[in-house]
Amino acid sequence: MPASNPPDQSFPPGQQPDRTIAYRRNEGTPPNAQPHTQSYPQPGQPYPPQNQGGHQPGQPYPQQSQPYPPQQNYGQQPSWQQQSYGQPAGHQPLYGQQAYGQQTTQQQPGWQPQGYGQQPSWQQGPDFLNAGPAATPPKRKGGKGWLLAVIAALVVALVGGGGAFAVNLLSGGGTQPHDVLPGSAIGYLRLDFDPAANQKVALFTIARKFTVTRDSFTGDDPRQAFFDMIKKDTQDLGKVNYANDIAPWLGSRIGVAALAPAKGAKEPGLVVAVQVTDQDKAKAGIAKLMDGEKYGIAFRDDYALLTPTQEQADQATQATPLAQNATFSDDLNALGEPGVLSFWFDAGKVAGLATDLASDLASSLAADSAAGSASDLTTQNQAALAQLKNVRVAGALRFDGNYVELAGISRGAQDMGAPEPSRIGTLPASTAGAVSISGLGEIVSKQWTQLMKSAGQTSGGAEAQQFVDQARQQYGLNLPADLVTLLGENITLAVDSNGLDGNQPKFGAKIVTDPAKAQEVVGKIEKLLAASGTVTPQLAKVSGDGTFILAGSQDYAAELAKDGTLADSESFQLAIPNADEATYAVYVDLDKVEKLYLGDLQGDEKANLQVLRAVGISGTQSGGDASFSFRVLFN
């Protein structure tokens, strides 16, 4: 299952992965549109067929995981959704002008005017949101509760009030910040309060799992939640009133572009794109936000572009947009679903800025009679810059009903080959946690000289070289060759769930290497440790066909020597996408280890932590391209 696509989701040809039919706010009402009087469907329930103007009682809905009807063009509002709730027929608000808290101007049959976050009549009774009365914001918890607090903040900020969530469910279309920011950007960051519908549904599904977020759908403007969060830590915003100064013009998206320093400058340029719904009100509100600070402002499409000077703002509006930068567009397409937050940067150019700073530091060191150290520093930075010259990185924070994911890609690096795929999926099904890395031995072999050179420049460099020499002379330990053998083509460390609550936990390592050579290396290390007085556990050793096993017991060594069925676990499959291609992976089955940390907990804290299911980190490497995924799964 690709990391960029939710499970069981397919798309018509030409559609962008993981995007949904956009909510076309500028379209009028079709003649056959009927007032919506039904409860909004639960996640996974069907939606009305496209060829009907409104849902008729008894008509089936297609399942949410099914593709949208092929006759529906991407970005076109389906006929059963073309009537804006609470708006008169033919009303055409501009994109982003659906006001939070604005009352309807004309009643439709079965509809009552309401403010943002109030429960509309078509939601009363058993409904999609089941929001109930407005709840107080969730209290932050320390310790293990930090993740829950983050999820709560995302839910309130990105989904907002229950009623508006349902009305805005099909939002997500419209101009993005990269459509207006300069194409010469070397870095880009985007935050979207109006993401694709699949992201909103996933956020709602996750929120319903936790007591701290279950009732977070209050009447708060989602943009205000974000503003208030910033205001708490910024004294300069004390005079700004959100309702009067911000809400009348603020849109749903914010983007930031970093530019290479202008000629003669050392600091990179910066352009901020803020989506706005009213330019005049935006000018007044932004002026109050800036509180006398000098800045430039210009408008492009439905965005205000903010820069340090007016000249830079004017230039930004005339620049070719980032969306037309072929490299950026290709990277974004390769990334897939951009989620609620996404980023992109040209690592080579960013590293070039760092190298310039390092050169300045080298000059400073030389002035202090440390020219040798300065020269070494500059040489190392230049070597690193050469490796990053063409590298770009893109990433996104996105949601699925079963997990939250930070995913990313890197492209354009030097060809690193294709390391041996991870063997983590061949561990026993009872595995509680594991780490698997491929190609580590080769990396050590190639970088050993540089590692020792770097170590020699530290205060402990002499001791490191002395240890290497002593290990060779007294114990026959040949570094780095023996270390490369022990790390092998792939090394997988594992802890089993059986025995965790006792005094004899099961642990071990499964190494893809020459077993005979590995056996000799382990013997040398055991002699070295014994001579130093280090007490080590007795390890079981099993040699297989191209593998070498080290374990805390003979029984567990025998288990590791066999091909297990961890890859068949649903939790593992969700946590480690494309496990058969991953070149590194970290997996922890929280359901199997929760007994270690739930014992002293009770009430909501215990209930919320029980929702956490597993954690997975994985990545692939093929030639000069790589990908990574960090997922937290929920029960």
N, C-alpha and C positions, 0 to 999 in steps of 0.2 A: 504493500500500500504506500503510494508516494506520500512524502511528508507534507506536500503542499495541498493535498486534496483531502476533504473529509471522507469518512467511510461511506460506501454505497452511493456516491455522487457521480453522475455522468452529465456530460454537457453536449449540446449540439455543436456541429463543426463551426469553427470560427469564434466560438465564445471563449472569453478569458476564464481560466480555471478558477473555481471557487467564488465566482462573482454571481450575483443574483440579478433578477429583472429589476432595473432601476425604477424608483418611484418618480414618475414624470409629473412634477408639480405644475408644469406650465401647460398641461393639456386640459381642455374643457371636458365637460361631462357628456358622455354618449347618451343618445336619446333613450336607450333601453336600460340605463343604469337604474338599479333599485336601491332604496335605502337599506343600509346594512342593519339588520335587526337580530342577527344570530350571535351567539357567544363565539369569541375568537377561538380557533381550534388549538388544542394542546399540541406541544411539539410531537411530531410524528403522526398527527392526524392529517387527514386529507384537506386539500384546498379546492375551491370551486373550479369546475371545468371552465376552460377558456371561452367556449362558445356560448356562455350564458351571461346575461347582464348582471345577475346577482344570484346568490345561492338560494336554491329552492329547497324547502324541507324535504328530507328523504333522499336528496341527491348525494352520491358518494363524493368524497374528496380524494384526489390522488395523494399517495403517501409523500411525506416531505422528502424522503430520501430518493424519490423518483425524479428523473429529469423533467424540466419544464416542457410544456408542449412544443413540439418541433415547429409549429406554425407561428409561435410567438418569437418575434425578433428580440435579440438581446437589447436591453435598455428600454423596451416598449412596455408601457403599462397595460396589464391585462384588462379586458373590458370590465371584469367584475370589481376592479379596484379604481376605475378612472374617476369615480365621484369622490372628491375630497370630503371627508367626514366633517360636517358642520359648516361647509361652504356652499353658497348658492350655485346652482347649475351654471356652468360656463365661467366660473371664477378662475382667474389665472394668476396666482401669486408667483412672483419670481422665485427662482431657486434659493432655498435657504430662508425664505420669508415666512415660513410657518411659525408663527409666534408662540413662544412658550407662555402659557397663561392667557393667551388671547381668546376671547369668547367668540362663539360662532355668530355670524351675522344674519343667518336665516335658518330657521328650524326645519328639519326634514321630518317626515312622519317617523315616529318611534325614536326620535333623537332629541336630547335636551342639551342646551348650552352648558358647557362646563369649562373650568380652568385647567391649566396644565396639571396633570397628576390626579385629577378627580376621576372617579370611576364613571364612565359613560353608561347610558341605559342599556346599551347592547352588551355590556359586560356584567351586569348585575346577575346575581345568582352564581352558580358554578361557572367560572370563566377561565380564560387562558392564564391570566396573571394571578388570580386569587390573591390580590394584593392586600385586601382587608384595610383596616384603618392605617393612617400614616404612622410609620414607626419611627422611633428615635434612632439617630445614626448609630451604627454598631460601635461598641467600645473597643478600643485597641487593647490587645493583650500582648504581654511580653513573652519572652521565651519562644516556645514552639508556635505561639499564636501569630507570629509576624506574617506568615504566608496568608492566613485567613484575613488579616487586616488589609493586605494588598489586594486580595480578591474582592473584598467588600468595597474598597475605594474604586476599583475598576468598574464594578457593577453599577455603583451609584453614579459615577462620572460618565460612563459610556452608554448606559441604558436609561437611567433617570427614572421619571415617574411612570407608573404602571400604565395609565391610560395613554399617554403619549407614545409609549413603547409600542403598543399595539397599532396605533394610527400610523406610526413612522416605520413599521416593520419592513416595508419594501424600499426604504431609503437606501442610500449607498452610491447613487449615481452622481453625475455632475462633475464639475471641474476639480481637479486635484492640484495641490500646490506645485507639483512638478510641471504642470501645464503653464505656469506663469513665471516661475523662477528661472534665472539665467542658465543657459545650457553649458556655460563654462565652469559650473560648480565642481569643486573637488570633493564635496561632502554634502549630504542631504539627510534631513530628518523630518518625518511627517507624523502628526498626531491627528487621528480622525475620530470625532465624536459621532459621526454618522457613517459607520462602516457598513459593509454588505450584510444582508439579512441573515446569512448563515452565521455570522459572527455574533449578532444580537441574540439569536435563538440559542446559540451555544452558551453565551454569557448567562442568559436567563436560566438555562438548564443547570449550569454549575451553581448559580446562586441559590437555587432551591434546595441544594444538597446541604448547605451549612446553616446552622441556626443564626449565625452572625450576619448572614446576607439574605436569609429567606424573606425577611420583611423589609428589605432595603429599598423597595420600589415606592418611594415617597413622592410628594409633589415637588421635589426640588428640581430646578432647571439643571440638567447635567453639566452645562457649561459653567453655571454658577458654582457647582461643586468643585470644579477644577480651579476656578478663580479664587474661591475661598481658601483652597489648599495653598495656593501661592501667596495669598494675602497674609496668611498667618506668619510667614517667614520673611515678609517684606514690609518694613516700616513705612516706606515711601508711598504705599497704597492705602494708608490710613484714611485719606480724604476721599477716596474713590468709593462711590456707591454703585453696586452692581446693577440694581434695578434701573437707576436713572442714567448712569454713565456708560454701561457696557451692554446690557441686554438689548437695547433698541437697535443695535447695529451688528453685533457679533454673530458670525456664521458658525459653521461646525468643524472647520478644518484649519490647521496651522502647520506651516512648513518653514524650515530654515535651510538656507543654502550657504555653505562656506566657499569663498572664492580665493584663488591664489592672490598673494599680496600684490597690490598695484606697484607700478614701477617706482622704485625709490623707497618703498615701504617694507617693513618687516612683518607687520601684523596681517593676518589673512582678512579678506573682506567678508562682510556678513549681510545677507538679505533675508528679512523675515516676511513671509507671506501669511496674512491673516484674512480669512474669508469674511466678507462683510455683506450686509443686506441693505445698507443705506450709507452712501458715501459721505454725505454732509454730516450725519450723526457720527459716523466713524471718525471723521476729522476732529470733531469736538471731543469725543470720548478719548481718542488716542492722545490728544493734546493734554488732557487732564491726567492721563496715565503717565505721560512723560514728565509732567510737573516742571516745566522750564528747561529741561534738557534739550540740547540741539539734536535734531534728527531730520531725515528726509522722508517724504511720503509721496507716493504716486499710486495710481490705481490701474489695474490691468484685469480685464474681465470682472469677476466679482471678488477680487482680492485687493487688499491694501498692501503695498510693498514698502517696508520700512528699512531704512539704511542710515548710516551715520551722517550723510550729507544729502542735500537735495539733488546735487549733480549725480550722485550714485543712484538715487531712486529713479531719476529720469532715464538714466542709462539702462537700468534694469528692465524698464517697461519696453525698451526698444530691442533688447537682446533676444536672440533665438532661444526659445524655451528649452528647459532641460528635457522635456518629453521628446524633443526632436534630436536629442543626443543619442546616436545609434548605440553607442556602448552602454549608456545608462538604460535604454529601453530593452536591450537584449538581456542585460543582467536582471532587470526587474521581471521580465517575462520568465526567465529561468528560475527566479525565486518562487513564483506562483502567488498564492493568496497573500496580499500585503497586510491583512489583519487590521488591527486598530492602531498599531504603531509600526513604522518601517524606517529603515535607514539604508544608506548607500554611501560609500566613499571610495575614492581612488587612493589605494594604499601607497602606491609609488609616489604620488605627488604629496600626500600627507607626510610620508617619510622624508621626502625632500626638504620640507619645512623643518622637520626635526633635525636633519643633517645641518642645515644652515645655523640652527641654534647651537648644535654641537661644535660647529666651526668657530662660532663666537666664543664658546666656552674654551675651546682649544687655544685661541688667541689669548684669552685671559690667563690660562694656565701657563702659557709660554712666558707671559709677562712676569709671572711669579716664579720663573726659573724651573718650570716643570715641563719643558718643551718635549721631552721624551714621552711622558705620559700623554700629553696632548696629541702627539703624533699618533700614538697607538690608538687613542680614542677615535681620532678622525678616520684612521684606516679601517677600524672595525665598523664604524658607521657606514663608510662607503661600501664595504662588503655586504652589509645588510641591505643597503639601498639597492644594490645591483640585483639582489634576489627578489626585491619587492617592486622592481621597476614597472611592471605591467599588471600588477595585482589589483583587482577591485573586490570589494566585499559588500554584500547586501544581506539584510536580515529583516525579520518581521516578528512581532508578537501577535499570536493569533490563537483562536479558541475553537475547540470542538466540544461537543456535549460530554465527552469522556476525559478531556485533558486540556491543559493550557500548554502552549508550545512557544519557545523561542527558537526560530529556525533561521538558517542562513547559508550562504554559499560564498565561496571565493573562487575567482577565475583569473586566468592569465599568469599564473606562477610558472616557474621553471618546471619542466617535466620531471616529476619525482617517481615516475613509474606507477605500477599498480601493486601495492603491498598485498600479502596474503590476507584473504578475508578472515574476519574474526571467527574464533571457534566458540564464542560464548553460548550460542544456541545449542551446542552439543553437551552442555552441562546437565546434571540430573534435574528433574522437574521440581525437586524439593529445595533447589538453590534459593537462598535468602538474599544473597548479594554477590556481585561479581564485577571484576574489571578485566577487560581484554584489550590488548594493544598489539597491533601488527607492525612489523618493520622497525621496531625499536632497536634491535641489534644492528641493523644496517645504518641507522642514524648515528648510533654511538661510534661505529667504525669510521664513518665519514667525518664526524665532528670531533674525534678524540684529540687530534693535535690542537685544534682551536680551543677545546675545553681545558686542556692542560696549560696552554698558553695563557688563557684567561685566569686560571687558578694561580699561575705563577705571579700574576700581577696583584694578587690579594695578599693579605697579611699571613694567610695560612698556606701560601703556595709552596713554600719549601717543605712543609710537613707532608703535603699531598704527594709531591714527587718522591720524598723519602719513603712513604708507605708503599708506593708502587714498586720502587727498587727493592725494598725489603721483602715484599710479597713474592717477587720473582726469585730472589736469591735463596730465601729460606724455605719457601713452600712450593716453588715451581709454578706459582700463579702468574700466568702471562697475560698482562693487560695491554691492549683491550681485547685481544683475541678470545680469551676465556670468558670474558663478560659478554661478548657477542654471542658465543655459544649458549650461554645460560639464558640470554634474553630470546634467542631464537628468531624464527620468522614470525611467530606469534606466541605471546605468553598470556595465559588466562588465570587469574587468581579468583578463588571462590570460597564462600562460606555457606554451609548448608543450614537449613532451618532446623533440622533434627539435631538436638543436643544444645541448642542455644540457651535453654533454661537450666542446663546442668553444668557440671564442671569439666566436661569433655566436648567442647565444640568441635565440629568437623570443619577443617579448612585444608586447602591444598592449592597446588599450581599445576596447570597442564601446559606443557611447552612443546611447540612444534620445532624440533631441532634434531641434531644427531644424538640419539640417546646414549651411545657409548661415550662420546666426548663429554656430554653433560654429566654423566656419572663421575667421570674423572674430575671435572671442575668442582662438583659438590664435595668430593673427598678432600680436595685441596682447601676449600673454604672451611670445612669442618676442622681440619688440622690447625688452620690459622686461628680460628675462634677458640679452640681448646687451649692453644698456647697462650692466648691473651687472657685466659681465665673467664671467658664469657660462657655462661650457662645457656645452652640451647636445648630445645625439645628434641627428642628422638624422632626423626622423620622417616616415614616409609617411602621407598623408592620403587617405581615400577617403570620398566622400559617397554615401549610398544613400537609399532610400525611407524617410525618417523616422529614419535612423541616420547616425552619423558615426564613422568608424574612424580611430584613430591607432595606428601600429605601428612597430616598429623596422626593418621592411623592407617593400618594396612587395609582395613575394610573400605575406608573412604578413598584410598588410592585406587583400589580395584573398581570402585564406582566411577571415578574420574576417567579411568582408562577406557571405559565403555562409552559409546555414543548415547547420551541422555536425550530427554525429550523436552527440555526447557523451551525450545523453539515452538512447541505446540501450545504453550500457555497463552491465553488471550491477553493477559496483562503484559507478558513479555512482547507479544506482537505489537501492541499499542505503544509500549514504551520505547521499543527499539525498531523503528520502521526500517524496512529493507535490511534486516539483520544479516542476510546472506551476502550482502555487498559491503557491510560496514567494516572499516579497517580499525576502528576502535569503538569500544562500547563500555558503559558503566550502567549497571542495573541493580536496583534495590527493590525487593518486593516488600512494601511496608506492611501489607496484611500478614506477612510471615514473621515480622520482627516487632509488630506493635505491642506485643506482650511485654517487651523490654521497657517501654516508656509509658504505657497506659495504666500500669498498676496503681500508681498514687494519684491518678486523676479521677475526676467525677463530673457529673453535670454536663453543661454545654461544652466545656473544654474537651472532655473525653469524647463526646459525641462528634464534635467537629474534626478531631484528629482521626477518628475512625473512618471518616469519609475519604481521607487520603489513602490511595491504593498502591501506587508504585511511582518510582522515579527512574527516568532513563535518559542517558546522554549517549549520543552516537554520532558517527561521522564516516564519510567515505573519502577516498583519495584515488583519483584516476588521472594520470598525467599531470597537467597543471591546474586541474579543477578539483575542488573539494566542497563538501557540504557538511553541515552539522545540525543537530537537533537536540534540544533540551526539553523534555516533557515531564509534567507532573500529572499523574492520573488520579481520577476520583472514582470512588465506588458509587 
